[in-house]
Amino acid sequence: MLACLPMKACYLLFALALAMPAVAQPELKDRVMAVVDEDPILASELEKVIALGLVQRHEKEDEVAFRRRILDGLIEERLRFHEIDRFGFEQVPVDLIEKNVAEIRARFPNEEAFRKTLRDLGLTQQALRQLVARQLMVLTHVEEQLGPRVFVSLDDITAYYRNVLTPEMQKRKQPVPPLEDVRDQIRAVLKEQRLNQELDKWTEELRRAADIHIYFDKPAEKLPPVVKRIGKKDEFE
């Protein structure tokens, strides 16, 4: 790996290595929790998701199950991002990025708490915007590529109104609005449900075709701290 660095840089690294006390032990800063098509997902990425409140814990969900669910979501996100990377990035409006960043900021009691969390995670606000933009790229791609597959008919809307909305409103002892007043809202709900179904199908296809290695349940001392992908597959240093 040092061969690709300029000679001066190599010498500096060697000098720094000599200057370290012989008894010093390397401190592990991160862990590879999964590898998706040679692209590692680090433990620090899970911590960012948790600290920023991007995923909420389910009721009665323990810590292990919560983290495993987050990792699974990161794996799926990485699969989808790899796929859209093959076809070029989708443009995401700046105001949409800022809106999502503002929603993340609103989860914190005040601005100082928000900034402290970013500092603790080693994130700048610009880096946070880049993370948000990356997620929005996937959503934009999904909407443009999978959206045309989704169709909601008037019969679908009427069936949802009769079989889902009306019983739910009656259960709450609330007045049932006329169908004409909620038609657009029902169409939006059904479209989102079906788009999510298409997203799940697409993601499952990507998962079946991908090379995925998960290290979540392995003992910490056996987790690969650094992924090395030069030549041989599954070679760690």
C-alpha positions in Angstrom: 0.0 0.0 0.0 2.9 2.4 0.7 4.3 1.8 -2.8 1.7 4.1 -4.2 2.7 7.0 -1.9 5.4 9.6 -2.8 8.8 8.7 -1.4 8.7 11.7 1.0 5.3 10.5 2.4 6.6 7.0 2.8 9.7 8.2 4.7 7.5 10.3 7.0 5.2 7.4 7.8 8.3 5.2 8.5 9.7 7.9 10.8 6.5 8.3 12.7 6.4 4.5 13.1 9.9 4.5 14.6 9.0 7.4 16.9 6.1 5.4 18.5 7.0 3.8 21.8 7.6 0.0 21.5 5.0 -0.8 24.1 2.3 1.2 22.4 -0.7 -0.9 21.2 -2.8 0.1 18.2 -6.2 1.4 19.3 -9.0 0.1 17.2 -11.2 3.0 16.1 -13.8 1.1 14.0 -15.1 -2.3 12.9 -16.4 -3.8 9.7 -19.9 -5.0 10.4 -20.7 -6.1 6.8 -19.2 -6.0 3.3 -21.5 -5.5 0.3 -19.9 -6.2 -3.0 -16.5 -5.3 -1.6 -17.9 -2.1 0.0 -17.5 -2.2 3.9 -20.2 -1.0 6.3 -18.6 0.2 9.5 -19.8 0.1 13.1 -19.5 3.9 13.2 -22.1 4.1 10.5 -24.6 2.3 12.8 -23.7 4.8 15.6 -24.4 7.7 13.3 -27.9 6.4 12.4 -28.7 5.9 16.1 -27.2 9.2 17.3 -29.0 11.2 14.6 -32.3 9.4 15.3 -32.7 8.3 11.7 -34.2 5.0 12.8 -36.5 4.6 15.8 -36.5 1.7 18.1 -39.6 -0.5 18.0 -41.6 -1.1 21.2 -39.9 -3.9 23.3 -37.1 -4.2 20.7 -33.8 -5.0 22.5 -30.5 -3.4 21.7 -29.1 -6.3 19.6 -32.3 -6.6 17.5 -32.3 -2.8 17.0 -28.8 -2.7 15.8 -29.2 -5.7 13.6 -32.2 -4.0 12.0 -30.2 -0.9 11.4 -27.4 -2.9 9.8 -29.9 -4.6 7.5 -31.2 -1.3 6.4 -27.7 0.0 5.7 -27.0 -3.1 3.6 -30.2 -2.5 1.6 -29.3 1.1 1.2 -25.8 0.3 0.0 -27.2 -2.2 -2.5 -29.6 0.4 -3.9 -26.9 3.1 -4.0 -24.5 0.7 -5.9 -27.3 0.2 -8.5 -28.0 3.8 -9.1 -24.3 4.6 -9.2 -24.1 2.4 -12.3 -26.6 4.6 -14.1 -25.4 8.0 -12.8 -26.6 10.1 -9.9 -30.0 11.7 -9.7 -30.1 15.4 -9.0 -31.6 16.3 -5.6 -32.9 19.8 -5.1 -30.9 21.8 -2.4 -34.1 22.9 -0.6 -35.1 19.2 -0.2 -31.8 18.4 1.3 -32.1 21.4 3.7 -35.6 20.4 4.7 -34.4 16.9 5.6 -31.5 18.3 7.6 -33.9 20.6 9.4 -36.0 17.6 10.3 -33.0 15.8 11.8 -32.0 19.0 13.7 -35.6 19.2 15.1 -35.1 15.8 16.9 -32.7 17.5 19.3 -33.7 19.7 22.2 -31.6 22.7 21.0 -28.9 23.7 18.5 -26.0 23.0 20.9 -27.1 19.4 21.5 -27.4 19.0 17.7 -23.9 20.4 17.1 -22.4 18.4 20.0 -23.8 15.1 18.5 -22.2 16.0 15.1 -18.9 16.7 16.8 -19.0 13.4 18.8 -19.7 11.6 15.5 -16.9 13.4 13.7 -19.4 15.0 11.3 -19.6 18.5 9.9 -22.9 19.9 8.9 -21.7 19.7 5.3 -20.9 16.0 5.7 -24.4 15.5 7.2 -25.9 17.2 4.1 -23.9 14.8 1.9 -25.3 11.8 3.8 -28.8 13.2 3.4 -28.3 13.9 -0.2 -27.1 10.3 -0.8 -30.3 8.9 0.8 -32.4 11.3 -1.2 -30.7 10.2 -4.4 -31.9 6.7 -3.8 -35.5 7.9 -3.1 -35.5 10.0 -6.2 -34.2 7.1 -8.3 -36.9 4.8 -6.8 -39.6 7.3 -7.6 -38.5 7.8 -11.2 -37.7 4.2 -12.0 -40.3 2.3 -10.0 -43.1 4.9 -9.8 -44.4 4.3 -13.3 -45.1 0.6 -12.3 -47.5 1.8 -9.6 -51.2 2.4 -10.6 -54.1 3.1 -8.3 -57.5 2.7 -9.8 -60.8 4.3 -8.6 -61.9 0.8 -7.5 -58.8 0.5 -5.4 -59.6 3.8 -3.7 -63.3 2.9 -3.1 -62.3 -0.5 -1.6 -59.8 1.2 0.7 -62.4 3.7 1.8 -65.0 1.0 2.4 -62.8 -1.7 4.0 -60.1 0.3 5.8 -60.8 3.9 6.4 -64.5 3.7 7.3 -64.1 0.9 9.9 -61.1 2.7 11.4 -63.1 6.0 11.8 -66.0 4.2 13.2 -63.8 2.4 15.7 -62.5 5.8 16.8 -66.1 7.0 17.0 -65.2 9.8 14.6 -67.4 11.0 11.6 -66.6 9.3 8.3 -65.7 12.0 5.7 -67.3 11.7 2.2 -65.2 9.8 -0.3 -64.8 12.8 -2.5 -63.0 14.7 0.4 -60.4 12.0 1.0 -59.9 10.5 -2.5 -56.5 12.2 -3.1 -55.2 11.2 0.4 -56.2 7.6 -0.2 -54.6 7.6 -3.6 -51.4 8.9 -2.0 -51.5 6.2 0.7 -52.1 3.4 -1.7 -49.4 4.7 -4.1 -46.8 4.8 -1.2 -47.8 1.3 -0.1 -47.4 -0.1 -3.6 -44.2 1.8 -4.2 -42.7 0.3 -1.1 -43.7 -3.1 -2.3 -41.9 -2.5 -5.6 -38.9 -1.2 -3.7 -38.9 -4.4 -1.6 -39.0 -6.6 -4.7 -36.2 -4.6 -6.3 -34.1 -4.7 -3.2 -34.5 -8.4 -2.9 -33.4 -8.9 -6.5 -30.3 -6.8 -5.7 -29.6 -8.8 -2.6 -29.8 -12.1 -4.4 -27.3 -10.9 -7.0 -24.9 -9.3 -4.5 -21.9 -10.7 -2.6 -22.7 -9.9 1.1 -20.8 -10.9 4.2 -22.2 -10.0 7.6 -20.0 -10.0 10.7 -22.6 -8.6 13.2 -22.9 -11.7 15.3 -19.2 -12.6 15.3 -17.2 -12.0 18.5 -15.6 -8.5 18.5 -12.0 -9.9 18.5 -12.7 -11.7 15.3 -14.2 -8.8 13.4 -12.0 -7.5 10.6 -10.9 -4.0 11.5 -9.9 -3.0 8.0 -11.1 -4.3 4.6 -8.4 -4.9 2.0 -9.6 -5.6 -1.5 -6.6 -5.9 -3.8 -6.7 -9.1 -5.8 -8.1 -11.8 -3.6 -11.7 -11.8 -2.3 -12.3 -11.7 1.4 -8.8 -10.7 2.4 -8.5 -8.7 5.5 -5.7 -7.0 7.3 
